[in-house]
Amino acid sequence: MIKLKNLLANNLVIKNYGRMWPFVRPFWFRALIGVLLTIPVGSLDAAVAMFLRPFMDNVMVNRQPRFPLTLPFLIIGFTVLQGILNYTSSYVNTWVGGKITIGIKRKLYDKLLSMDSSYFDKNDSGTILFRYSSDAEIASSGLVDNLKLFLSKFFSSISLVCVLIINSWQLAILAVGVLVFAVYPLKVVRKKITSVAVKTVGVGSNIMTIYNETFNGNKIIHSFTLEDALRERFKRTTDYMFTLAIKMVQGSNWLSPVMHLISSIGVALVISAGSFLIVRGDITSGNFVAFIAALLLLYTPLKTIGNNYIAIQQSFLAVDRIFDILNLTPGIKSKDGDTELSSIRKNIQFKNVGFSYTPDKKVLNNINFNIHVGQTVALVGNSGGGKTTISSLIPRLYEIQEGEILIDGLNIKNYKIHTLRKNIAVVFQDNFLFSGTIRENLMLGNPLATEEEIRLAVHNAYLDDFVQSLPRTLDTPIGERGVLLSGGQKQRVAIARAFIKNAPLVILDEATSALDNKAEKIVQAALDNLMKNRTVIVIAHRLSTIQNADKILVINDGCIIEQGTHDELIDLQGAYCALYTSQFKKQEVAA
């Protein structure tokens, strides 16, 4: 009861359980059963205390041994009934809690999928894993378990208070009045542990990030002998987590001794006043013994409240974090009335486009160019000049701050994002492959692809011989991120995936720059097949691969400084000519 008053005073129960209602609604009937079962589970705590009064008065005082012959069986019967009800309640609440957790995780995952690339740039993997997965379990299981615990103790308290009043209303006022002094310590503990709990979440996220980086970066760790450095980093992080755990104990564990003291004061006052009332004849010995038994059962949860209070606060904080995420609005999303893009029929145009990842540094400045359908346009220039950024803006992975990008004369912000991206296939320098088989990765380009379409894509990507050499051909697992494939093989799988997507616009982001000469020739041949009869944007490191492009844009420091065909730019004797001449001389030296 004291917990309820304290929490209601801070509006936490109504706020948090109210926000969780949409996740409970589909299972409200079972949730209601779970709640209703807590009533008899808690209320039966008073049964033993009630039986003590006739036992004391009739056996201990009046010495009537025949009266209580059925009493042991009643006690056992009530205990068995309470056990069955408690088991059923636990089962129902666990089922409901599990369903709520799944519902929250699905909602959070939907939100994660809707977030744009800048969100992932700002948050590390540990934060994502913790807040989108662990928080759902902490919030759901914590709230369900604590609700079950609270309600069972609440109804237990009601029934026990009734026993107190029945046996002595004077002592009942005294015993319940002592509980008022338990409110203030709860308020103090809540203030102390909230900030520590928030910091603990941050450290937990950091630890998950370290594990994730160790897994993904294991080759770099061994190659650069980073084991000692990472071991020290992990040690510092876990030491800090230990420090926070100790602070949590320091801030909360004094609560249980204080509650023990309050309980003992209450018992002492009741014994003193009860002795007086017995002597005066206001209550019998049976009244007093039953009262003391009920009082001890009432005070017992109060003594262990510190252990449960931390879990309650952590659950509420997890709920807050969950709804912080669910209330996020993606920076890039479709609007009502947006147009569907079925195909690219005319052109893609950049008009005075300006962009920056952070407010203090502009990446692109006043970018203007036009790509007609069927053209191949190459982007070249210094590293970090903005080439990849330009290619990322067309599928709206990021949102521009200045100017506009048009497809067939309409701003891409006015197209439905899903249909915009359906018309674009991207082959990156380091393509991400999902765990699973080659076939599963290929069909990501088009889940409805036929066997003939898959066969043709494999053929055009020069994957035939490789696939046939595998024991399970296309159904061969490739490991997480495609770790079982070479760089060239991964690129060709990505190219085949782009073939199956069959998008009218293809973006090639330095797709061969990380490959050796032999692998590059095979991959380049596959890319040449992919580029046929499509509009293509090529980000090129090796200029020899883009000499036949319809247009070449030279981009340095976020600006287009030259544009034209290969021959035109060579005749211009500018930045492109200098870059091409430099690469040509390096090739001659290498030869």
C-alpha positions in Angstrom: 0.0 0.0 0.0 2.8 2.4 0.8 4.5 1.7 -2.5 1.2 2.4 -4.3 0.7 5.7 -2.5 4.3 6.8 -3.2 4.2 5.9 -6.9 0.8 7.4 -7.5 2.0 10.6 -5.9 4.6 10.8 -8.6 2.1 9.7 -11.3 4.4 6.9 -12.4 2.0 4.0 -12.2 -0.7 5.7 -14.3 1.8 7.1 -16.7 3.8 4.0 -17.4 1.0 1.4 -17.3 -1.2 3.7 -19.4 1.5 4.0 -22.1 1.9 0.2 -22.1 -1.8 -0.4 -22.7 -1.6 -0.5 -26.5 0.7 -3.5 -26.1 -1.5 -5.2 -23.5 -4.8 -4.6 -25.4 -4.5 -7.7 -27.7 -4.1 -9.9 -24.7 -6.4 -8.0 -22.3 -8.5 -11.0 -21.3 -5.6 -13.1 -20.2 -4.0 -10.1 -18.6 -7.3 -9.6 -16.7 -7.3 -13.2 -15.5 -3.7 -12.8 -14.3 -4.7 -9.7 -12.4 -7.9 -11.3 -10.9 -5.9 -14.4 -9.8 -3.7 -12.1 -7.6 -6.8 -11.3 -5.5 -7.3 -14.8 -3.9 -3.5 -15.4 -3.9 -3.0 -12.3 -1.8 -6.1 -12.6 0.3 -5.4 -16.1 1.4 -2.4 -14.8 3.4 -4.9 -13.8 6.1 -6.4 -17.3 6.5 -3.7 -18.6 8.9 -3.9 -15.5 11.0 -7.7 -15.8 11.3 -7.4 -19.4 12.4 -5.0 -18.5 15.3 -7.7 -16.6 17.2 -10.1 -19.6 17.9 -7.0 -21.9 18.4 -5.6 -19.6 21.1 -8.9 -18.9 22.8 -10.3 -22.5 22.7 -7.2 -24.6 23.1 -4.5 -22.5 24.8 -6.9 -20.7 27.1 -10.1 -22.7 27.5 -8.4 -26.0 26.8 -11.0 -27.5 24.4 -8.8 -29.9 22.4 -11.6 -31.2 20.2 -12.4 -27.9 18.6 -9.5 -27.6 16.2 -9.4 -31.1 14.8 -10.2 -29.8 11.3 -8.0 -26.8 11.7 -4.7 -28.4 10.3 -6.6 -29.7 7.3 -8.1 -26.3 6.6 -4.7 -24.7 6.8 -3.2 -27.3 4.4 -6.1 -26.9 2.1 -5.9 -23.1 2.0 -2.1 -23.4 1.4 -2.5 -25.9 -1.5 -5.2 -23.7 -3.0 -3.0 -20.7 -2.8 -0.1 -22.6 -4.4 -2.3 -23.7 -7.3 -3.6 -20.2 -7.8 -0.1 -18.7 -7.5 1.3 -21.1 -10.2 -1.6 -20.3 -12.5 -1.1 -16.6 -12.0 2.6 -16.9 -12.7 2.0 -18.9 -15.9 -0.7 -16.5 -17.2 1.4 -13.4 -16.3 4.6 -14.9 -17.9 2.6 -15.6 -21.1 1.2 -12.1 -21.2 4.6 -10.6 -20.4 6.3 -12.6 -23.2 3.7 -11.4 -25.7 4.0 -7.8 -24.6 7.8 -8.1 -25.0 7.5 -9.4 -28.5 5.0 -6.6 -29.4 7.4 -4.0 -28.1 10.4 -5.4 -29.9 8.5 -5.6 -33.2 7.3 -2.0 -32.7 10.9 -0.9 -31.9 12.3 -2.8 -34.9 9.7 -1.1 -37.2 10.9 2.2 -35.8 14.6 1.2 -36.3 13.9 0.3 -40.0 12.3 3.7 -40.5 15.2 5.7 -39.3 17.4 7.3 -41.9 21.2 6.9 -42.2 22.1 9.9 -40.1 20.5 8.2 -37.1 22.9 5.3 -37.4 25.8 7.7 -37.9 25.0 9.2 -34.5 24.4 6.0 -32.5 26.8 3.2 -31.9 25.8 -0.5 -32.2 25.8 -1.0 -28.5 23.2 1.7 -27.9 21.1 0.3 -30.7 21.3 -3.3 -29.4 20.6 -2.3 -25.8 17.8 0.2 -26.4 16.0 -1.7 -29.1 16.2 -5.2 -27.5 17.2 -5.2 -23.8 14.9 -2.3 -22.8 11.9 -4.2 -24.1 12.6 -7.1 -21.8 13.4 -5.0 -18.8 10.2 -2.9 -19.3 7.8 -5.7 -20.0 9.0 -8.4 -17.6 9.7 -5.8 -14.9 6.3 -4.2 -15.1 4.4 -7.5 -15.4 6.3 -9.1 -12.5 6.1 -6.0 -10.3 2.4 -5.6 -11.1 1.7 -9.2 -10.1 3.9 -8.8 -6.9 2.2 -5.5 -6.1 -1.3 -6.6 -6.6 -0.9 -9.8 -4.6 0.7 -7.9 -1.8 -1.9 -5.2 -2.1 -4.8 -7.7 -1.7 -2.8 -9.5 1.0 -2.5 -6.2 2.8 -6.2 -5.4 2.5 -7.1 -8.8 3.9 -4.5 -8.6 6.7 -5.7 -5.1 7.6 -9.2 -6.5 7.9 -7.9 -9.2 10.3 -6.2 -6.4 12.3 -9.5 -4.4 12.5 -11.6 -7.5 13.4 -9.3 -8.3 16.3 -8.6 -4.8 17.5 -9.5 -1.6 15.8 -7.4 0.4 18.3 -4.2 -1.6 17.6 -5.0 -1.5 13.8 -4.9 2.3 13.8 -1.6 2.2 15.6 0.0 -0.5 13.3 -1.1 1.1 10.0 -0.2 4.6 11.2 3.4 3.5 11.6 3.5 2.8 7.8 3.2 6.5 7.1 6.9 6.9 8.1 7.9 4.5 5.2 7.0 7.1 2.5 9.9 9.5 2.9 12.7 6.9 2.6 11.1 5.7 -0.7 11.3 9.2 -2.1 14.9 9.6 -1.1 15.9 6.3 -2.7 14.2 7.1 -6.0 16.2 10.3 -6.4 19.4 8.6 -5.5 19.1 5.6 -7.9 17.6 7.3 -10.9 20.8 9.0 -12.1 22.9 5.9 -11.4 20.4 3.7 -13.3 20.7 6.0 -16.4 24.5 5.8 -16.3 24.3 2.0 -15.9 22.4 1.8 -19.2 25.1 3.9 -20.9 27.8 1.6 -19.7 25.9 -1.5 -20.6 25.6 -0.1 -24.2 29.4 0.6 -24.2 30.1 -3.0 -23.2 27.8 -4.3 -26.0 29.6 -2.0 -28.5 33.0 -3.5 -27.4 31.7 -7.1 -27.9 30.3 -6.1 -31.3 33.5 -4.4 -32.4 35.6 -7.3 -31.2 33.5 -9.7 -33.3 33.5 -7.6 -36.5 37.1 -6.3 -36.1 38.8 -9.6 -35.0 41.2 -9.6 -38.0 42.3 -6.0 -37.4 42.7 -6.8 -33.7 45.0 -9.7 -34.3 46.8 -8.0 -37.2 47.6 -4.9 -35.2 48.1 -6.8 -31.9 45.4 -4.7 -30.2 44.5 -7.4 -27.6 46.1 -5.6 -24.7 44.6 -2.2 -25.6 41.1 -3.7 -26.0 41.6 -5.7 -22.8 42.4 -2.5 -20.9 39.4 -0.7 -22.5 37.1 -3.5 -21.4 38.6 -3.5 -17.9 38.0 0.3 -17.5 34.4 -0.1 -18.7 33.6 -3.1 -16.4 35.4 -1.3 -13.5 33.1 1.7 -14.1 30.1 -0.6 -14.2 31.2 -2.1 -10.9 31.5 1.4 -9.4 27.9 2.2 -10.5 26.7 -1.1 -9.1 28.2 -0.2 -5.7 26.7 3.2 -5.9 23.3 1.6 -6.5 23.8 -0.5 -3.4 24.9 2.5 -1.4 21.9 4.5 -2.6 19.3 1.8 -2.0 20.3 -1.0 0.4 20.0 1.2 3.5 16.2 1.2 2.7 15.7 -2.4 4.0 17.3 -1.7 7.4 15.3 1.4 7.8 12.1 -0.5 6.9 13.2 -3.2 9.5 13.5 -0.4 12.1 10.0 1.0 11.2 8.5 -2.5 11.3 10.1 -3.2 14.7 8.8 0.1 16.1 5.4 -0.8 14.9 5.5 -4.3 16.5 6.9 -2.8 19.7 4.1 -0.3 20.0 1.5 -2.9 19.3 2.9 -5.3 21.9 3.0 -2.5 24.5 -0.6 -1.3 23.7 -1.8 -4.9 23.3 -0.6 -5.8 26.7 -2.6 -3.0 28.2 -5.7 -3.9 26.3 -5.5 -7.6 27.3 -5.1 -6.7 31.0 -8.1 -4.4 30.7 -10.1 -7.1 29.0 -10.7 -5.2 25.7 -9.2 -8.1 23.7 -8.6 -11.7 24.3 -5.3 -13.6 24.0 -6.6 -15.1 20.8 -7.3 -11.6 19.4 -3.8 -10.5 20.2 -2.0 -13.6 18.8 -4.0 -13.4 15.6 -3.3 -9.6 15.4 0.4 -10.1 15.8 0.5 -12.9 13.1 -1.4 -10.7 10.7 0.8 -7.7 11.5 4.0 -9.7 10.9 2.7 -10.8 7.5 1.7 -7.2 6.7 5.2 -5.9 7.6 7.2 -8.6 5.9 7.0 -7.1 2.3 7.9 -3.8 3.8 11.2 -5.2 5.1 12.3 -6.3 1.6 10.9 -3.3 -0.3 14.4 -2.1 -1.1 15.2 -5.2 -3.3 12.0 -4.7 -5.4 12.1 -0.9 -5.6 15.2 -0.8 -7.8 13.6 -3.3 -10.2 10.5 -1.1 -10.3 12.5 2.1 -11.1 14.6 0.3 -13.7 11.4 -0.9 -15.4 9.9 2.6 -15.4 13.2 4.0 -16.8 13.2 1.4 -19.6 9.6 2.4 -20.4 10.7 6.0 -20.7 13.5 5.1 -23.0 11.2 2.9 -25.2 8.8 5.7 -25.7 11.6 8.2 -26.3 12.4 6.0 -29.3 8.8 5.4 -30.4 8.2 9.1 -30.3 11.1 9.8 -32.6 10.1 11.1 -36.0 12.3 9.9 -38.9 13.9 12.8 -40.7 13.1 11.2 -44.1 9.7 9.8 -44.7 6.9 9.7 -47.2 4.0 12.1 -46.9 0.3 11.7 -47.7 -0.3 12.4 -51.4 3.3 11.6 -52.5 3.6 10.3 -56.1 4.6 6.7 -56.9 7.7 6.5 -59.1 7.1 3.6 -61.6 10.2 4.3 -63.7 12.7 7.0 -64.7 11.7 8.2 -68.2 13.5 11.5 -68.8 16.3 12.6 -66.5 17.8 13.1 -63.0 18.8 16.7 -62.2 20.7 18.3 -59.4 19.8 22.0 -59.0 21.9 24.2 -56.6 22.3 21.3 -54.1 24.0 22.0 -50.8 24.5 19.4 -48.1 26.3 18.9 -44.8 26.4 16.1 -42.3 27.1 18.5 -39.4 26.2 22.2 -39.2 29.9 23.3 -39.0 31.1 21.6 -42.2 29.6 21.8 -45.6 30.2 18.7 -47.8 28.5 19.8 -51.0 28.1 23.3 -52.3 26.0 24.5 -55.2 26.0 21.2 -57.2 24.4 21.3 -60.6 24.3 18.6 -63.3 21.8 16.7 -65.4 21.7 13.0 -66.3 19.5 11.9 -69.2 18.0 8.4 -69.2 20.5 5.9 -70.7 23.5 8.0 -70.0 26.6 7.0 -67.9 27.9 9.7 -65.7 31.2 9.3 -63.8 32.1 11.1 -60.6 35.9 11.5 -60.0 38.0 13.6 -57.7 39.9 13.7 -54.5 39.0 11.5 -51.6 36.4 13.0 -49.3 35.4 15.5 -52.0 31.7 14.5 -51.9 31.3 11.8 -54.6 29.7 9.1 -52.4 27.6 11.8 -50.7 26.1 12.7 -54.1 25.2 9.1 -54.8 23.6 8.8 -51.3 21.3 11.7 -51.9 19.5 10.3 -54.9 17.8 7.4 -52.9 17.4 9.9 -50.0 19.6 8.1 -47.6 20.3 11.7 -46.4 18.2 14.8 -46.9 19.7 17.9 -48.6 19.6 21.2 -46.9 19.8 23.4 -50.0 18.5 23.2 -53.6 16.6 20.2 -55.0 17.0 16.9 -56.8 14.5 16.2 -59.6 13.6 13.0 -61.3 11.5 13.6 -64.5 11.0 17.2 -63.3 9.5 16.3 -59.9 11.4 16.8 -56.6 12.4 13.4 -55.1 10.9 14.6 -51.8 7.5 14.3 -53.5 7.9 10.6 -54.5 7.1 7.8 -52.1 10.4 6.7 -50.7 9.7 3.0 -51.2 9.0 3.5 -54.9 11.9 5.8 -55.3 14.4 3.3 -53.9 12.8 0.5 -55.9 14.1 2.2 -59.0 17.7 2.4 -57.8 20.2 -0.4 -57.5 23.5 0.3 -55.7 26.7 -1.6 -55.7 29.1 -0.4 -53.0 32.8 -0.8 -52.6 32.2 -2.9 -49.5 28.8 -4.6 -50.1 26.9 -5.9 -47.1 25.8 -9.5 -47.5 23.4 -11.0 -45.0 23.9 -14.4 -43.2 22.3 -17.1 -45.1 22.8 -18.6 -48.6 23.8 -17.1 -51.9 20.3 -17.6 -53.2 18.7 -15.8 -50.2 21.1 -12.8 -50.8 20.3 -12.7 -54.5 16.6 -12.7 -53.9 16.8 -9.7 -51.7 16.9 -7.8 -55.0 13.5 -9.3 -55.9 11.8 -11.9 -53.6 9.6 -13.0 -56.6 12.5 -13.7 -58.9 12.1 -16.8 -61.0 14.8 -19.5 -61.4 15.4 -18.2 -64.9 16.0 -14.7 -63.7 18.4 -16.0 -61.0 20.3 -18.1 -63.5 20.6 -15.1 -65.9 21.8 -12.8 -63.1 24.4 -15.4 -62.0 25.6 -15.7 -65.6 25.8 -11.9 -66.2 27.7 -11.5 -62.9 30.3 -14.2 -64.0 29.3 -16.3 -61.0 28.6 -19.5 -62.9 31.9 -21.4 -62.4 32.1 -20.3 -58.8 28.6 -21.3 -57.9 29.0 -24.7 -59.7 32.1 -25.4 -57.7 30.2 -25.2 -54.4 28.8 -28.4 -52.8 25.3 -26.9 -52.5 25.6 -24.4 -55.4 23.3 -21.4 -54.8 22.1 -22.9 -51.5 25.6 -22.7 -49.9 25.8 -20.6 -46.7 28.1 -17.7 -46.9 28.4 -16.7 -43.2 27.7 -13.5 -41.5 28.5 -10.5 -43.8 29.6 -13.0 -46.4 32.9 -13.8 -44.6 33.3 -17.1 -46.4 33.6 -15.3 -49.8 36.5 -13.5 -51.3 36.2 -9.8 -52.1 35.6 -10.4 -55.7 33.1 -13.1 -55.0 31.2 -10.8 -52.7 31.2 -8.0 -55.3 29.8 -10.4 -58.0 27.0 -11.6 -55.6 26.1 -7.9 -55.1 26.1 -7.3 -58.8 23.9 -10.3 -59.4 21.6 -9.0 -56.7 21.4 -5.7 -58.6 20.7 -7.6 -61.8 17.7 -9.3 -60.2 16.4 -6.0 -58.9 16.4 -4.7 -62.5 16.2 -1.1 -61.5 16.5 1.6 -64.2 19.1 3.6 -62.3 22.4 1.9 -61.2 24.9 3.5 -58.8 28.4 2.0 -58.7 30.3 3.4 -55.7 33.9 2.5 -56.4 32.8 -1.1 -56.9 36.3 -2.4 -58.0 38.7 -0.2 -56.1 39.4 -2.7 -53.3 40.1 -5.6 -55.7 43.3 -7.0 -57.2 43.8 -6.8 -61.0 42.5 -10.3 -61.8 39.4 -9.9 -59.7 38.9 -6.4 -61.0 38.8 -7.5 -64.6 36.1 -10.1 -63.8 34.0 -7.7 -61.7 34.4 -5.0 -64.3 33.1 -7.3 -67.0 30.1 -8.1 -64.7 29.6 -4.4 -64.2 29.7 -3.7 -67.9 26.8 -6.2 -68.3 24.9 -4.5 -65.5 25.3 -1.1 -67.1 23.8 -2.1 -70.4 20.5 -0.2 -71.2 20.5 1.5 -67.9 21.1 5.0 -66.5 24.4 4.7 -64.6 26.3 6.8 -62.0 29.8 5.6 -61.5 32.1 6.7 -58.7 35.5 5.8 -60.1 38.9 5.5 -58.6 40.6 4.1 -61.6 40.0 6.5 -64.5 40.7 3.9 -67.1 37.3 2.3 -66.3 35.2 5.4 -67.1 36.8 6.8 -70.3 33.7 5.9 -72.3 31.3 7.6 -69.9 28.9 10.1 -71.5 29.8 12.7 -68.9 32.6 13.0 -66.3 32.2 15.3 -63.3 35.3 16.3 -61.4 34.4 17.0 -57.8 36.9 18.5 -55.3 36.0 19.8 -51.9 32.3 19.6 -52.5 32.2 21.5 -55.8 32.1 20.5 -59.4 35.2 22.0 -60.9 35.1 20.4 -64.3 32.7 18.4 -66.4 32.7 16.9 -69.9 33.7 13.8 -71.8 37.1 12.2 -71.3 38.5 13.8 -74.5 37.1 17.2 -73.6 38.6 17.1 -70.1 42.0 15.9 -71.4 42.0 18.8 -73.9 41.1 21.2 -71.0 44.5 20.3 -69.4 43.0 20.8 -65.9 42.5 18.7 -62.7 41.1 15.7 -64.6 44.0 15.7 -67.0 46.5 15.9 -64.2 44.8 13.1 -62.3 44.7 10.9 -65.4 48.3 11.6 -66.4 49.4 10.7 -62.8 47.5 7.4 -62.9 48.8 6.6 -66.4 52.4 7.1 -65.3 51.9 4.9 -62.3 50.6 2.1 -64.5 53.6 2.5 -66.8 56.0 2.2 -63.8 54.0 -0.8 -62.5 54.2 -2.5 -65.9 
